[in-house]
Amino acid sequence: MPGPRLPLAALLLAVAAAGAFLAPRAAVAEPPASERSALLAFLTATPHERRLGWNTSTSTCGWVGVTCDGAQSTVTELRLPGVGLVGAIPPGTLGRLTNLRVLSLRSNRVLGAIPDDVLRLPNLKALYLQQNRLSGAIPPGIAALPLERLVLAHNDFSGPIPFALNNLTALRVLRLDGNNLSGSIPSISIPKLDVFNVSDNNLNGSIPKSLAGFPKDSFAGNRLLCGDPLPPCNSSFFPPSPAPGMSPGGEPVPGASKKHRKLSGAAIAGIVVGAVVAGLLLLIAIVLCAVHRRRQRDGAREGPKAAAAAASTAAAGGARGQPPPGSGEGMTSSSKEDLGGGASGSAAAVAAAAAAAGAGGGAGEQSRLVFVGKGAGYSFDLEDLLRASAEVLGKGSVGTSYKAVLEEGTTVVVKRLKDVAAARREFDAHMEALGRVEHRNVLPVRAYYFSKDEKLLVYDYLPNGSLSAMLHGSRGSGRTPLDWEARMRSALSAARGLAHLHTAHNLVHGNVKASNVLLRPDPDAAALSDFSLHQLFAPSSTRAGGYRAPEVVDSRWLTFKSDVYSLGVLFLELLTGKSPAHASLEGDGTLDLPRWVQSVVREEWTAEVFDVELVRLGASAEEEMVALLQVAMACVATVPDARPDAPDVVRMIEEIGGGHGGRTTTEESEGVRGTSEEERSRSGGTPPAAPTP
């Protein structure tokens, strides 16, 4: 296949060379020197991982990511997605591009706030800053821009959503999902608004009627939100809005009525009687308090023996408070046989745990869940959880997972850990750290329970199942195979989730595999689960099976590079359709998947690597498949230092799928299916050339 393309490549090179030769002879318009210097100042002040090739010997309009108007007289677009920008946007640089219409710095590591001069660009129509680390409040000044598309998703913005966004009357796309925004959603009423998403924040209260027409996914991940299209606000957490002239507590607002009436004699007598009764009650209370204090003094004289007896009696009463760290009494562990019977087996396990929880309370053990991160939005306790109907979802290397449906309808996943070696203090600290992780491609812990014999973790429930089930389950007639587009999106989602763990939280996943990639209705939002649990267990070399890197001999000492190896095996699994450790070469036995692929490629049978189901579907993306195969082989290099870092893997996969809508981290991939909003706004322009990896 590469052979016939060589003449075409040579022809293109010849044409390019001729163009380069002739270019100096033509008079080419050039943007003002102030715009060129502004761009160079921005790039000089911002560290970046990829070379962009901007230099003064070439036209500004030919620089990577820079687009000019038709006359080549001014810069109108700056698009630098995924080029490895690190740090804050330097003030006094991009704000000097007064004719800029599109600014896209998505998928970098941009920090801090949006500079004020950027918020004063008079012609800016589209601002794409998602997948960065911008923080602080959303600046109200952003509402002064003539924006049509505003995408700030997946950053660290906090505070309320500014009501001033209503001033963006031409806005069509507003994406604020995946931040730490809090408070209620303001009543945003913009006639042209087509895409709106505030999911995965900390918002609360009722959804304004002006936004009720958007889908549920636009508000998901905010535990305290209610109202159309979410369930109605009938909980005590969401009292009805106060009527005019009434306070939230239902009392008349002072000054709400201007009418004053004179008190009658009967009313005055009633007030006097009430005052007398209140005085008598106060006197009785003072007497009772004095008697109580005297009894306390008498009890203190009886010595510490009586206090110990009282404490013992209180413990036997089944108090449900927080125990002292390290207390070891608690729930009784069920045997493996108790857990193996599908729904009935899980019901038995839950019943045993419920009984043990009651016994644990009598021994002073904690009998409540500890919620972490956004899990605080849940409103159930351990007893509610253990009364839930349950079924076994599966057994993994770290424990058994159950689907639990609570009485009020909430569905969660409960993972019952086995062979935990961590002490109470270490377990608590680690769970608090894991609870702080928030990313659309990671499934964080919401709550946990720790006792001597039981360790439980609670996660959100994702009903679409795992990538492993979709890829390998029930192959044959009646099954819809996973197409190339879905596999590519799953690969990118897994890579993004892993990169976030590594870069934002300095956490090693430790158990990357297809069964730990959980799917959502949004194909770009597949999430890595069961991350960073390896530190809780005793040393072992069996976890992760065929995904384990060759240098790993102790499962407690894993590295970022061993994670990347496991990710590479996952990519090979997506490409070949074969489960790791079950790939055979000519029927001569069982080899691990990377070795099998290497042997096939070595014999120049590359076409034999790919899943027959992809071939049967008529997949027309052979070049992308080969490119992802190259990325996978780089990830499974035998020498750890030869493997790329997770952010580099994300970049390489985004470059492979850069021409497909919804596959890269584009402005509309989560809000509108199909072609991305940024691609649609290019108005037919040529995408910027990608630097050589």
Beta strands, then each sheet from edge to edge (+ up, - down):
strand 1: 66-68
strand 2: 75-79
strand 3: 86-88
strand 4: 102-104
strand 5: 109-112
strand 6: 126-128
strand 7: 133-137
strand 8: 149-151
strand 9: 156-159
strand 10: 173-175
strand 11: 180-183
strand 12: 195-197
strand 13: 202-206
strand 14: 224-226
strand 15: 370-371
strand 16: 389-395
strand 17: 399-405
strand 18: 411-417
strand 19: 445-450
strand 20: 455-460
strand 21: 517-518
strand 22: 527-528
sheet 1: 1+ 2- 4- 6- 8- 10- 12-
sheet 2: 3+ 5+ 7+ 9+ 11+ 13+ 14+
sheet 3: 15+ 19- 20+ 18- 17+ 16-
sheet 4: 21+ 22-
end
